């Protein structure tokens, strides 16, 4: 018997995931958002403080996909030529 994922997983899209992530912040005040940002910054500071190589953690950047690199190259070229 073949098993598949539940329909809720199969219906996921990046747009739906993003909407789900941000929907709880709609209608919040600047002060409420500031508290969330402050909490995130505190968590990041704690992570960095506990990391075996804090500078490496701070310097890390997720690599771009080849498609993103190609798009960035096209955009940079267009910008340099003023198109």
RATA-V892863 format. One record per residue. SS is DSSP state (a for helix, b for strand, c for the rest). OMEGA is omega as a letter, one per 40 degrees, with the letter a starting at -180 (NA if undefined). Layout:
ss: (SS | SS)
omega: (OMEGA | OMEGA)
//
This chain:
ss: (c | c | c | c | c | c | a | a | a | a | c | c | c | a | a | a | a | a | a | a | a | a | a | c | c | c | c | c | c | a | a | a | a | a | a | a | a | a | a | a | a | a | a | a | a | a | a | a | a | a | c | c | c | a | a | a | a | a | a | c | c | c | c | c | c | a | a | a | a | a | a | a | a | a | a | a | a | a | a | a | a | c | c)
omega: (a | i | i | i | i | a | a | i | a | a | a | i | i | i | i | i | i | i | i | a | a | a | a | a | i | i | i | i | i | i | i | i | i | i | i | i | i | i | i | i | i | i | i | i | i | i | a | a | a | a | a | i | a | a | i | i | i | a | a | i | i | i | i | i | i | i | i | i | i | i | i | i | i | a | i | i | i | a | a | a | i | a | NA)
//
